[in-house]
Amino acid sequence: AERTRDQVELPPPALDNRLTVHSLWPEINRISTEQIQAAFEEVGGGIGWQLFAEEGDMRMYRREMEVDGMVMDPLKAMHKVRGVSAREMCHYFFNPRYRYEWETTLETMTIVEEISSDALVFHQTFKRIWPASQRDALFWSHVRAAEDNTYAVTNHSTSNTDYPPNSGACIRLFVTVCLACRSSWPAGAAPTRDNITTSIAYCSTVNPGGWAPAGVLRAVYKREYPKFLKRFTSYVVDQCRGKPLAI
Ligand code: 16C
C-alpha cells in the first residue's frame, strides 16, 4: 500500500489537463520553460558568476546585484547525486508533505490552492533574520517532465486577494526558483539505484521586498543555500533507500 501511494503521487510524466485550463497556465508555462532552459546553461564562460561554495560535486555561484540598495543576487548551483532519479528528486521538492523535513528556513506553510496534481499555490512564512523584519512569500509551484530524462520544479511569486502583501508583521518577498534534474545511466543498460546519476541545477532569485542589510543578507544566504542543497539531497537519498527506483 505504501508503495502504491508513493507511485501515484510521483510527478506525472505528462501535464495534468486541469492545469492547462487554469488562468495561471500561460504564465506558469512560460516561466517554467524559460527557467528549465536557463538552468542547464553553463556558468563557466558566463559573465559575472562568482563561485562562493564548493564541496564534493556541489558548486554554488552568485552574481552580485543590487536594485535601489536591495540585494537581489541571483544564485546558481550545480550538484550530482548518485542512486536517485530526477523524478524522485522533484517529487520530494514539490510535495508539501515532506517540506518541513528538509526546509529549515520555514516557519509556516499553507496550501492556498490546489490547481492540479502538478501545480499548487503556497503561502510560506520564514524564520526572521535579525535585524530585518520577518518575510513571507506567496508562490505557485509547478513540477513537469522535460526532454532527456529531466524533471523540474519551478516556483514563482504570485498574488491572491486572500493573502494581501505587507498586511501583518511580515514583508512580502518575491522568488523565482527552479530545481532542474537530469538522470543518466550507462548506455544500453537499464537504470538501477546502483548505476543512476542525477545532475541538479538549482537557480534562485530572491527579491527581499523591502530593506534588509546587505551584509547580513549575503552572510545568511552564503550559509543557508549550501546547507539547503546538502540537506535536501541527502534527505532524498535517505527516503529512497530500499524503495524501487522510479524513473
Ligand atoms: O527553494 C527552496 N525552498 C522552496 C520551498 O520552500 C521554495 C522557497 C523559496 C523561498 C526562498 C526564500 C527564503 C528566504 C528565507 C529568509 C529567512 C532565512 C532565515 C534563515 C535563518 C535561520 O522555493 C530552498 C530555499 C533555501 C533558502 C536559503 C536561504 C536564502 C536566503 C536568501 C535571502 C532572503 C532575503 C530575506 C530578507 C530578510
py3Dmol code that shows the C-alpha trace and the ligand (Angstrom):
import py3Dmol

protein = """\
ATOM      1  CA  ALA A   1       0.000   0.000   0.000  1.00  0.00           C
ATOM      2  CA  GLU A   2       2.868   2.336   0.912  1.00  0.00           C
ATOM      3  CA  ARG A   3       4.484   1.771  -2.445  1.00  0.00           C
ATOM      4  CA  THR A   4       1.283   2.276  -4.438  1.00  0.00           C
ATOM      5  CA  ARG A   5       0.537   5.553  -2.677  1.00  0.00           C
ATOM      6  CA  ASP A   6       4.026   6.885  -3.386  1.00  0.00           C
ATOM      7  CA  GLN A   7       3.901   5.819  -7.022  1.00  0.00           C
ATOM      8  CA  VAL A   8       0.562   7.562  -7.543  1.00  0.00           C
ATOM      9  CA  GLU A   9       1.854  10.834  -6.118  1.00  0.00           C
ATOM     10  CA  LEU A  10       5.053  10.936  -8.140  1.00  0.00           C
ATOM     11  CA  PRO A  11       5.233  13.848 -10.603  1.00  0.00           C
ATOM     12  CA  PRO A  12       3.121  12.915 -13.646  1.00  0.00           C
ATOM     13  CA  PRO A  13       5.066  12.188 -16.877  1.00  0.00           C
ATOM     14  CA  ALA A  14       2.682  14.454 -18.829  1.00  0.00           C
ATOM     15  CA  LEU A  15       0.927  17.731 -17.976  1.00  0.00           C
ATOM     16  CA  ASP A  16      -2.284  17.499 -15.945  1.00  0.00           C
ATOM     17  CA  ASN A  17      -5.260  18.769 -18.022  1.00  0.00           C
ATOM     18  CA  ARG A  18      -6.606  20.685 -15.038  1.00  0.00           C
ATOM     19  CA  LEU A  19      -3.507  22.888 -15.141  1.00  0.00           C
ATOM     20  CA  THR A  20      -3.726  23.758 -18.833  1.00  0.00           C
ATOM     21  CA  VAL A  21      -7.241  25.237 -18.411  1.00  0.00           C
ATOM     22  CA  HIS A  22      -6.335  27.342 -15.328  1.00  0.00           C
ATOM     23  CA  SER A  23      -5.981  31.142 -15.628  1.00  0.00           C
ATOM     24  CA  LEU A  24      -2.341  30.945 -14.413  1.00  0.00           C
ATOM     25  CA  TRP A  25      -1.368  28.424 -17.102  1.00  0.00           C
ATOM     26  CA  PRO A  26       0.116  30.823 -19.693  1.00  0.00           C
ATOM     27  CA  GLU A  27       2.378  32.377 -17.033  1.00  0.00           C
ATOM     28  CA  ILE A  28       3.269  29.034 -15.432  1.00  0.00           C
ATOM     29  CA  ASN A  29       4.128  27.535 -18.810  1.00  0.00           C
ATOM     30  CA  ARG A  30       6.220  30.481 -19.989  1.00  0.00           C
ATOM     31  CA  ILE A  31       8.256  30.919 -16.813  1.00  0.00           C
ATOM     32  CA  SER A  32       8.805  27.182 -16.299  1.00  0.00           C
ATOM     33  CA  THR A  33      10.034  26.743 -19.877  1.00  0.00           C
ATOM     34  CA  GLU A  34      12.435  29.709 -19.553  1.00  0.00           C
ATOM     35  CA  GLN A  35      13.739  28.589 -16.163  1.00  0.00           C
ATOM     36  CA  ILE A  36      14.367  24.980 -17.194  1.00  0.00           C
ATOM     37  CA  GLN A  37      16.236  26.100 -20.301  1.00  0.00           C
ATOM     38  CA  ALA A  38      18.401  28.573 -18.348  1.00  0.00           C
ATOM     39  CA  ALA A  39      19.071  26.085 -15.534  1.00  0.00           C
ATOM     40  CA  PHE A  40      21.282  23.828 -17.650  1.00  0.00           C
ATOM     41  CA  GLU A  41      23.241  26.643 -19.298  1.00  0.00           C
ATOM     42  CA  GLU A  42      26.832  26.545 -18.136  1.00  0.00           C
ATOM     43  CA  VAL A  43      28.122  29.328 -15.892  1.00  0.00           C
ATOM     44  CA  GLY A  44      31.742  28.691 -16.909  1.00  0.00           C
ATOM     45  CA  GLY A  45      32.077  31.298 -19.657  1.00  0.00           C
ATOM     46  CA  GLY A  46      29.205  33.431 -18.355  1.00  0.00           C
ATOM     47  CA  ILE A  47      29.784  36.982 -17.186  1.00  0.00           C
ATOM     48  CA  GLY A  48      29.874  37.854 -13.545  1.00  0.00           C
ATOM     49  CA  TRP A  49      29.253  34.462 -11.945  1.00  0.00           C
ATOM     50  CA  GLN A  50      31.401  34.048  -8.845  1.00  0.00           C
ATOM     51  CA  LEU A  51      31.968  30.691  -7.175  1.00  0.00           C
ATOM     52  CA  PHE A  52      31.219  31.029  -3.445  1.00  0.00           C
ATOM     53  CA  ALA A  53      30.806  27.482  -2.203  1.00  0.00           C
ATOM     54  CA  GLU A  54      32.267  24.168  -3.290  1.00  0.00           C
ATOM     55  CA  GLU A  55      32.011  20.782  -1.628  1.00  0.00           C
ATOM     56  CA  GLY A  56      32.373  17.422  -3.384  1.00  0.00           C
ATOM     57  CA  ASP A  57      30.295  17.619  -6.566  1.00  0.00           C
ATOM     58  CA  MET A  58      28.424  20.735  -5.387  1.00  0.00           C
ATOM     59  CA  ARG A  59      29.285  24.175  -6.774  1.00  0.00           C
ATOM     60  CA  MET A  60      27.473  27.412  -5.999  1.00  0.00           C
ATOM     61  CA  TYR A  61      27.749  30.664  -7.936  1.00  0.00           C
ATOM     62  CA  ARG A  62      26.210  34.065  -7.376  1.00  0.00           C
ATOM     63  CA  ARG A  63      26.102  37.330  -9.258  1.00  0.00           C
ATOM     64  CA  GLU A  64      26.169  40.443  -7.129  1.00  0.00           C
ATOM     65  CA  MET A  65      23.191  42.596  -7.977  1.00  0.00           C
ATOM     66  CA  GLU A  66      21.630  45.490  -6.103  1.00  0.00           C
ATOM     67  CA  VAL A  67      18.487  47.373  -7.049  1.00  0.00           C
ATOM     68  CA  ASP A  68      17.803  50.542  -5.013  1.00  0.00           C
ATOM     69  CA  GLY A  69      20.243  49.292  -2.376  1.00  0.00           C
ATOM     70  CA  MET A  70      18.479  45.935  -2.043  1.00  0.00           C
ATOM     71  CA  VAL A  71      20.466  42.752  -2.594  1.00  0.00           C
ATOM     72  CA  MET A  72      18.968  40.541  -5.301  1.00  0.00           C
ATOM     73  CA  ASP A  73      21.965  38.341  -6.121  1.00  0.00           C
ATOM     74  CA  PRO A  74      20.934  35.554  -8.497  1.00  0.00           C
ATOM     75  CA  LEU A  75      22.191  32.155  -7.385  1.00  0.00           C
ATOM     76  CA  LYS A  76      23.037  29.132  -9.456  1.00  0.00           C
ATOM     77  CA  ALA A  77      24.072  25.790  -8.016  1.00  0.00           C
ATOM     78  CA  MET A  78      25.174  22.547  -9.641  1.00  0.00           C
ATOM     79  CA  HIS A  79      25.314  19.174  -7.944  1.00  0.00           C
ATOM     80  CA  LYS A  80      25.472  15.467  -8.777  1.00  0.00           C
ATOM     81  CA  VAL A  81      23.732  12.775  -6.794  1.00  0.00           C
ATOM     82  CA  ARG A  82      24.035   9.022  -7.235  1.00  0.00           C
ATOM     83  CA  GLY A  83      21.298   6.445  -6.605  1.00  0.00           C
ATOM     84  CA  VAL A  84      18.176   8.585  -7.085  1.00  0.00           C
ATOM     85  CA  SER A  85      16.262   9.729 -10.171  1.00  0.00           C
ATOM     86  CA  ALA A  86      15.304  13.197 -11.383  1.00  0.00           C
ATOM     87  CA  ARG A  87      11.650  12.284 -10.854  1.00  0.00           C
ATOM     88  CA  GLU A  88      12.282  11.263  -7.233  1.00  0.00           C
ATOM     89  CA  MET A  89      14.249  14.472  -6.535  1.00  0.00           C
ATOM     90  CA  CYS A  90      11.400  16.600  -7.861  1.00  0.00           C
ATOM     91  CA  HIS A  91       8.790  14.565  -6.011  1.00  0.00           C
ATOM     92  CA  TYR A  92      10.332  15.412  -2.638  1.00  0.00           C
ATOM     93  CA  PHE A  93      10.910  19.061  -3.564  1.00  0.00           C
ATOM     94  CA  PHE A  94       7.380  19.620  -4.867  1.00  0.00           C
ATOM     95  CA  ASN A  95       5.229  17.601  -2.465  1.00  0.00           C
ATOM     96  CA  PRO A  96       4.335  19.655   0.644  1.00  0.00           C
ATOM     97  CA  ARG A  97       4.099  16.531   2.782  1.00  0.00           C
ATOM     98  CA  TYR A  98       7.884  16.402   3.109  1.00  0.00           C
ATOM     99  CA  ARG A  99       8.714  20.118   3.212  1.00  0.00           C
ATOM    100  CA  TYR A 100       9.136  20.595   6.962  1.00  0.00           C
ATOM    101  CA  GLU A 101      11.521  17.640   6.999  1.00  0.00           C
ATOM    102  CA  TRP A 102      14.174  19.293   4.811  1.00  0.00           C
ATOM    103  CA  GLU A 103      13.351  23.034   4.691  1.00  0.00           C
ATOM    104  CA  THR A 104      14.998  24.669   7.708  1.00  0.00           C
ATOM    105  CA  THR A 105      14.174  28.325   6.927  1.00  0.00           C
ATOM    106  CA  LEU A 106      10.427  27.671   7.097  1.00  0.00           C
ATOM    107  CA  GLU A 107       8.142  28.830   9.886  1.00  0.00           C
ATOM    108  CA  THR A 108       4.692  28.099   8.387  1.00  0.00           C
ATOM    109  CA  MET A 109       3.386  26.670   5.121  1.00  0.00           C
ATOM    110  CA  THR A 110      -0.212  26.855   3.845  1.00  0.00           C
ATOM    111  CA  ILE A 111      -1.580  25.384   0.626  1.00  0.00           C
ATOM    112  CA  VAL A 112      -3.584  28.278  -0.827  1.00  0.00           C
ATOM    113  CA  GLU A 113      -4.820  26.486  -3.943  1.00  0.00           C
ATOM    114  CA  GLU A 114      -4.581  23.014  -5.422  1.00  0.00           C
ATOM    115  CA  ILE A 115      -4.566  23.746  -9.127  1.00  0.00           C
ATOM    116  CA  SER A 116      -3.799  20.189 -10.288  1.00  0.00           C
ATOM    117  CA  SER A 117      -1.627  17.175  -9.460  1.00  0.00           C
ATOM    118  CA  ASP A 118       1.354  19.128 -10.832  1.00  0.00           C
ATOM    119  CA  ALA A 119       0.653  22.692  -9.630  1.00  0.00           C
ATOM    120  CA  LEU A 120      -0.037  24.225  -6.219  1.00  0.00           C
ATOM    121  CA  VAL A 121      -0.078  27.714  -4.734  1.00  0.00           C
ATOM    122  CA  PHE A 122       1.672  28.163  -1.377  1.00  0.00           C
ATOM    123  CA  HIS A 123       1.862  30.803   1.315  1.00  0.00           C
ATOM    124  CA  GLN A 124       5.003  30.459   3.448  1.00  0.00           C
ATOM    125  CA  THR A 125       6.470  32.449   6.301  1.00  0.00           C
ATOM    126  CA  PHE A 126      10.182  32.242   7.029  1.00  0.00           C
ATOM    127  CA  LYS A 127      12.328  32.488  10.125  1.00  0.00           C
ATOM    128  CA  ARG A 128      13.211  36.058  10.919  1.00  0.00           C
ATOM    129  CA  ILE A 129      16.708  37.318  10.100  1.00  0.00           C
ATOM    130  CA  TRP A 130      17.788  39.798  12.719  1.00  0.00           C
ATOM    131  CA  PRO A 131      17.641  42.855  12.436  1.00  0.00           C
ATOM    132  CA  ALA A 132      15.281  42.709   9.409  1.00  0.00           C
ATOM    133  CA  SER A 133      11.503  42.181   9.593  1.00  0.00           C
ATOM    134  CA  GLN A 134      10.091  38.722   9.101  1.00  0.00           C
ATOM    135  CA  ARG A 135       9.303  37.738   5.494  1.00  0.00           C
ATOM    136  CA  ASP A 136       6.541  35.782   3.795  1.00  0.00           C
ATOM    137  CA  ALA A 137       6.012  34.614   0.211  1.00  0.00           C
ATOM    138  CA  LEU A 138       3.085  33.562  -1.958  1.00  0.00           C
ATOM    139  CA  PHE A 139       4.060  31.491  -4.983  1.00  0.00           C
ATOM    140  CA  TRP A 140       2.876  28.912  -7.464  1.00  0.00           C
ATOM    141  CA  SER A 141       4.847  25.695  -7.738  1.00  0.00           C
ATOM    142  CA  HIS A 142       4.821  23.501 -10.828  1.00  0.00           C
ATOM    143  CA  VAL A 143       6.512  20.161 -11.500  1.00  0.00           C
ATOM    144  CA  ARG A 144       6.949  18.803 -15.001  1.00  0.00           C
ATOM    145  CA  ALA A 145       8.813  16.294 -17.108  1.00  0.00           C
ATOM    146  CA  ALA A 146      11.084  17.615 -19.865  1.00  0.00           C
ATOM    147  CA  GLU A 147      13.242  16.202 -22.662  1.00  0.00           C
ATOM    148  CA  ASP A 148      16.127  13.875 -21.898  1.00  0.00           C
ATOM    149  CA  ASN A 149      15.186  12.194 -18.563  1.00  0.00           C
ATOM    150  CA  THR A 150      14.596  15.572 -16.976  1.00  0.00           C
ATOM    151  CA  TYR A 151      12.122  16.670 -14.321  1.00  0.00           C
ATOM    152  CA  ALA A 152      11.956  20.184 -12.900  1.00  0.00           C
ATOM    153  CA  VAL A 153      10.096  22.184 -10.278  1.00  0.00           C
ATOM    154  CA  THR A 154       9.599  25.913 -10.810  1.00  0.00           C
ATOM    155  CA  ASN A 155       8.360  28.248  -8.052  1.00  0.00           C
ATOM    156  CA  HIS A 156       7.372  31.823  -8.818  1.00  0.00           C
ATOM    157  CA  SER A 157       5.679  34.572  -6.821  1.00  0.00           C
ATOM    158  CA  THR A 158       2.041  35.368  -7.490  1.00  0.00           C
ATOM    159  CA  SER A 159      -0.762  37.263  -5.758  1.00  0.00           C
ATOM    160  CA  ASN A 160      -4.062  36.316  -4.133  1.00  0.00           C
ATOM    161  CA  THR A 161      -6.614  38.720  -2.615  1.00  0.00           C
ATOM    162  CA  ASP A 162      -6.984  36.459   0.451  1.00  0.00           C
ATOM    163  CA  TYR A 163      -3.261  36.922   1.150  1.00  0.00           C
ATOM    164  CA  PRO A 164      -2.505  40.635   0.690  1.00  0.00           C
ATOM    165  CA  PRO A 165       1.177  41.630   0.983  1.00  0.00           C
ATOM    166  CA  ASN A 166       2.609  43.618   3.908  1.00  0.00           C
ATOM    167  CA  SER A 167      -0.629  43.418   5.929  1.00  0.00           C
ATOM    168  CA  GLY A 168       0.632  41.782   9.121  1.00  0.00           C
ATOM    169  CA  ALA A 169       4.055  41.504  10.688  1.00  0.00           C
ATOM    170  CA  CYS A 170       5.639  40.163   7.504  1.00  0.00           C
ATOM    171  CA  ILE A 171       7.132  41.917   4.492  1.00  0.00           C
ATOM    172  CA  ARG A 172       6.345  40.066   1.261  1.00  0.00           C
ATOM    173  CA  LEU A 173       9.393  38.808  -0.611  1.00  0.00           C
ATOM    174  CA  PHE A 174       9.439  37.658  -4.243  1.00  0.00           C
ATOM    175  CA  VAL A 175      11.047  34.470  -5.500  1.00  0.00           C
ATOM    176  CA  THR A 176      11.830  32.695  -8.709  1.00  0.00           C
ATOM    177  CA  VAL A 177      13.304  29.273  -8.061  1.00  0.00           C
ATOM    178  CA  CYS A 178      13.967  26.336 -10.351  1.00  0.00           C
ATOM    179  CA  LEU A 179      15.214  22.886  -9.399  1.00  0.00           C
ATOM    180  CA  ALA A 180      16.005  21.062 -12.643  1.00  0.00           C
ATOM    181  CA  CYS A 181      17.240  17.450 -12.527  1.00  0.00           C
ATOM    182  CA  ARG A 182      18.536  15.215 -15.305  1.00  0.00           C
ATOM    183  CA  SER A 183      19.251  11.499 -14.893  1.00  0.00           C
ATOM    184  CA  SER A 184      21.738   9.391 -16.787  1.00  0.00           C
ATOM    185  CA  TRP A 185      22.891   5.767 -16.685  1.00  0.00           C
ATOM    186  CA  PRO A 186      25.257   3.639 -18.794  1.00  0.00           C
ATOM    187  CA  ALA A 187      24.159   3.312 -22.441  1.00  0.00           C
ATOM    188  CA  GLY A 188      22.495   0.009 -23.187  1.00  0.00           C
ATOM    189  CA  ALA A 189      21.884  -0.778 -19.504  1.00  0.00           C
ATOM    190  CA  ALA A 190      18.618  -0.492 -17.602  1.00  0.00           C
ATOM    191  CA  PRO A 191      18.616   2.225 -14.899  1.00  0.00           C
ATOM    192  CA  THR A 192      19.080   0.954 -11.333  1.00  0.00           C
ATOM    193  CA  ARG A 193      19.921   2.533  -7.950  1.00  0.00           C
ATOM    194  CA  ASP A 194      23.494   1.368  -8.491  1.00  0.00           C
ATOM    195  CA  ASN A 195      24.122   2.921 -11.907  1.00  0.00           C
ATOM    196  CA  ILE A 196      21.955   6.066 -11.993  1.00  0.00           C
ATOM    197  CA  THR A 197      23.362   9.591 -11.583  1.00  0.00           C
ATOM    198  CA  THR A 198      21.259  12.739 -11.403  1.00  0.00           C
ATOM    199  CA  SER A 199      22.651  16.164 -12.246  1.00  0.00           C
ATOM    200  CA  ILE A 200      20.976  19.003 -10.413  1.00  0.00           C
ATOM    201  CA  ALA A 201      20.789  22.656 -11.387  1.00  0.00           C
ATOM    202  CA  TYR A 202      19.190  24.914  -8.769  1.00  0.00           C
ATOM    203  CA  CYS A 203      18.595  28.572  -9.626  1.00  0.00           C
ATOM    204  CA  SER A 204      17.148  31.131  -7.268  1.00  0.00           C
ATOM    205  CA  THR A 205      16.486  34.856  -7.288  1.00  0.00           C
ATOM    206  CA  VAL A 206      15.025  36.386  -4.139  1.00  0.00           C
ATOM    207  CA  ASN A 207      13.858  39.995  -4.027  1.00  0.00           C
ATOM    208  CA  PRO A 208      13.699  40.812  -0.302  1.00  0.00           C
ATOM    209  CA  GLY A 209      10.726  43.138  -0.905  1.00  0.00           C
ATOM    210  CA  GLY A 210      11.976  45.825   1.454  1.00  0.00           C
ATOM    211  CA  TRP A 211      15.035  46.973   3.295  1.00  0.00           C
ATOM    212  CA  ALA A 212      17.395  44.379   4.706  1.00  0.00           C
ATOM    213  CA  PRO A 213      21.074  44.992   5.484  1.00  0.00           C
ATOM    214  CA  ALA A 214      23.179  43.806   2.516  1.00  0.00           C
ATOM    215  CA  GLY A 215      25.995  42.337   4.612  1.00  0.00           C
ATOM    216  CA  VAL A 216      23.711  40.299   6.825  1.00  0.00           C
ATOM    217  CA  LEU A 217      21.705  39.071   3.865  1.00  0.00           C
ATOM    218  CA  ARG A 218      24.772  37.886   1.940  1.00  0.00           C
ATOM    219  CA  ALA A 219      26.190  36.206   5.030  1.00  0.00           C
ATOM    220  CA  VAL A 220      22.866  34.411   5.574  1.00  0.00           C
ATOM    221  CA  TYR A 221      22.493  33.088   2.043  1.00  0.00           C
ATOM    222  CA  LYS A 222      26.157  32.014   1.848  1.00  0.00           C
ATOM    223  CA  ARG A 223      25.431  29.782   4.824  1.00  0.00           C
ATOM    224  CA  GLU A 224      21.844  28.775   4.028  1.00  0.00           C
ATOM    225  CA  TYR A 225      21.983  27.805   0.331  1.00  0.00           C
ATOM    226  CA  PRO A 226      24.768  25.187   0.736  1.00  0.00           C
ATOM    227  CA  LYS A 227      23.055  23.906   3.881  1.00  0.00           C
ATOM    228  CA  PHE A 228      19.766  23.573   1.987  1.00  0.00           C
ATOM    229  CA  LEU A 229      21.187  21.741  -1.049  1.00  0.00           C
ATOM    230  CA  LYS A 230      23.265  19.306   1.009  1.00  0.00           C
ATOM    231  CA  ARG A 231      20.434  18.598   3.419  1.00  0.00           C
ATOM    232  CA  PHE A 232      17.779  18.244   0.708  1.00  0.00           C
ATOM    233  CA  THR A 233      19.819  15.875  -1.492  1.00  0.00           C
ATOM    234  CA  SER A 234      20.828  13.625   1.400  1.00  0.00           C
ATOM    235  CA  TYR A 235      17.202  13.648   2.602  1.00  0.00           C
ATOM    236  CA  VAL A 236      16.069  12.307  -0.800  1.00  0.00           C
ATOM    237  CA  VAL A 237      18.811   9.645  -0.847  1.00  0.00           C
ATOM    238  CA  ASP A 238      17.675   8.509   2.632  1.00  0.00           C
ATOM    239  CA  GLN A 239      13.989   8.464   1.675  1.00  0.00           C
ATOM    240  CA  CYS A 240      14.630   6.396  -1.456  1.00  0.00           C
ATOM    241  CA  ARG A 241      16.791   3.754   0.208  1.00  0.00           C
ATOM    242  CA  GLY A 242      15.178   0.325  -0.195  1.00  0.00           C
ATOM    243  CA  LYS A 243      12.380   1.648  -2.439  1.00  0.00           C
ATOM    244  CA  PRO A 244      12.047   0.656  -6.106  1.00  0.00           C
ATOM    245  CA  LEU A 245      13.637   3.220  -8.445  1.00  0.00           C
ATOM    246  CA  ALA A 246      11.011   5.498 -10.056  1.00  0.00           C
ATOM    247  CA  ILE A 247      12.090   6.798 -13.481  1.00  0.00           C
TER     248      ILE A 247
END
"""
ligand_1 = """\
38
16C
O 13.910 26.606 -2.763
C 13.806 26.362 -1.579
N 12.633 26.134 -0.996
C 11.371 26.106 -1.672
C 10.322 25.533 -0.764
O 10.189 26.225 0.413
C 10.930 27.465 -2.179
C 11.274 28.550 -1.256
C 11.650 29.740 -1.620
C 11.889 30.813 -0.645
C 13.297 31.241 -0.625
C 13.429 32.464 0.224
C 13.822 32.117 1.591
C 14.001 33.349 2.396
C 14.318 32.929 3.756
C 14.579 34.069 4.634
C 14.804 33.601 6.011
C 16.006 32.727 6.163
C 16.269 32.541 7.619
C 17.369 31.608 7.869
C 17.999 31.883 9.189
C 17.869 30.741 10.117
O 11.465 27.644 -3.444
C 15.054 26.315 -0.694
C 15.342 27.675 -0.215
C 16.645 27.820 0.518
C 16.742 29.224 1.036
C 18.104 29.606 1.534
C 18.111 30.975 2.170
C 18.141 32.082 1.170
C 18.195 33.437 1.797
C 18.012 34.487 0.741
C 17.886 35.867 1.278
C 16.483 36.140 1.735
C 16.163 37.587 1.939
C 15.390 37.781 3.208
C 15.315 39.200 3.591
C 15.283 39.372 5.078
"""
view = py3Dmol.view(width=600, height=400)
view.addModel(protein, "pdb")
view.setStyle({"model": 0}, {"cartoon": {"style": "trace"}})
view.addModel(ligand_1, "xyz")
view.setStyle({"model": 1}, {"stick": {}})
view.zoomTo()
view.show()
